[in-house]
Amino acid sequence: MEGEEHLSMCEYLDRIVEKGIEQGKMQVLYELVQDHTLSLAEAAGRVAMTEDEFKEYIEMNIIK
């Protein structure tokens, strides 16, 4: 269909792996903030986010 993106199985799996790595990195940063090893600003800066963006990501994807 026009406008639809068709992915090969390898591309699809690559995207899943990338998403998992991203979530794992964010989980570690969240835990470092919780342990007071990093400040919220430092953690957000490591992933090029504002503090508010970092908090929103954590609330939407990590804290369940």
The 8 nearest C-alpha neighbors of each residue, nearest first, counted from 0:
[[1, 3, 2, 4, 5, 6, 7, 11],
 [0, 2, 3, 4, 5, 6, 7, 11],
 [1, 3, 0, 4, 5, 6, 7, 11],
 [4, 2, 1, 0, 5, 6, 7, 11],
 [3, 5, 6, 2, 1, 0, 7, 11],
 [6, 4, 3, 7, 0, 11, 2, 10],
 [7, 5, 10, 11, 4, 8, 9, 12],
 [6, 8, 10, 9, 11, 5, 12, 13],
 [7, 9, 11, 10, 12, 6, 13, 5],
 [10, 8, 12, 7, 11, 13, 6, 14],
 [11, 9, 13, 7, 12, 8, 6, 14],
 [10, 12, 8, 14, 9, 13, 6, 7],
 [11, 13, 15, 9, 14, 10, 8, 16],
 [14, 12, 10, 16, 11, 15, 9, 17],
 [15, 13, 17, 11, 12, 16, 18, 10],
 [14, 16, 12, 18, 13, 17, 19, 11],
 [15, 17, 19, 13, 14, 18, 12, 20],
 [18, 16, 14, 20, 19, 15, 13, 21],
 [17, 19, 21, 15, 16, 20, 14, 22],
 [20, 18, 16, 22, 17, 21, 23, 15],
 [19, 21, 23, 17, 18, 22, 24, 16],
 [22, 20, 18, 24, 19, 23, 17, 25],
 [21, 23, 25, 19, 24, 20, 26, 18],
 [24, 22, 26, 20, 25, 21, 19, 27],
 [25, 23, 21, 27, 26, 22, 20, 28],
 [24, 26, 22, 28, 23, 27, 29, 21],
 [27, 25, 23, 29, 24, 28, 22, 30],
 [28, 26, 30, 24, 29, 25, 31, 23],
 [29, 27, 31, 25, 30, 26, 42, 32],
 [28, 30, 26, 32, 27, 31, 25, 33],
 [29, 31, 33, 27, 32, 28, 34, 26],
 [32, 30, 34, 28, 36, 33, 29, 37],
 [31, 33, 37, 35, 29, 30, 34, 38],
 [32, 34, 30, 31, 35, 29, 36, 37],
 [33, 35, 31, 32, 36, 30, 37, 29],
 [36, 34, 32, 37, 33, 31, 38, 30],
 [35, 37, 31, 34, 32, 38, 33, 30],
 [38, 36, 32, 35, 31, 41, 42, 39],
 [37, 39, 41, 40, 32, 42, 35, 36],
 [38, 40, 42, 41, 32, 43, 50, 37],
 [39, 41, 43, 38, 42, 50, 44, 49],
 [42, 40, 44, 38, 39, 43, 37, 45],
 [43, 41, 39, 45, 44, 40, 28, 37],
 [44, 42, 48, 40, 45, 41, 50, 53],
 [43, 45, 47, 41, 46, 42, 48, 40],
 [46, 44, 42, 43, 47, 41, 48, 28],
 [45, 47, 44, 43, 48, 42, 25, 53],
 [48, 46, 44, 45, 43, 49, 42, 53],
 [49, 47, 43, 46, 52, 44, 53, 50],
 [48, 50, 52, 51, 43, 53, 47, 44],
 [49, 51, 53, 43, 52, 40, 54, 39],
 [50, 52, 54, 49, 53, 55, 48, 43],
 [53, 51, 55, 49, 54, 50, 48, 56],
 [54, 52, 50, 56, 51, 55, 43, 48],
 [53, 55, 51, 57, 56, 52, 58, 50],
 [54, 56, 52, 58, 57, 53, 59, 51],
 [55, 57, 53, 59, 54, 58, 60, 52],
 [58, 56, 61, 54, 60, 55, 59, 62],
 [57, 59, 55, 62, 56, 60, 61, 54],
 [60, 58, 56, 57, 55, 61, 62, 63],
 [61, 59, 57, 56, 58, 62, 63, 22],
 [62, 60, 57, 58, 63, 59, 26, 56],
 [63, 61, 58, 57, 60, 59, 26, 56],
 [62, 61, 60, 58, 59, 57, 56, 26]]
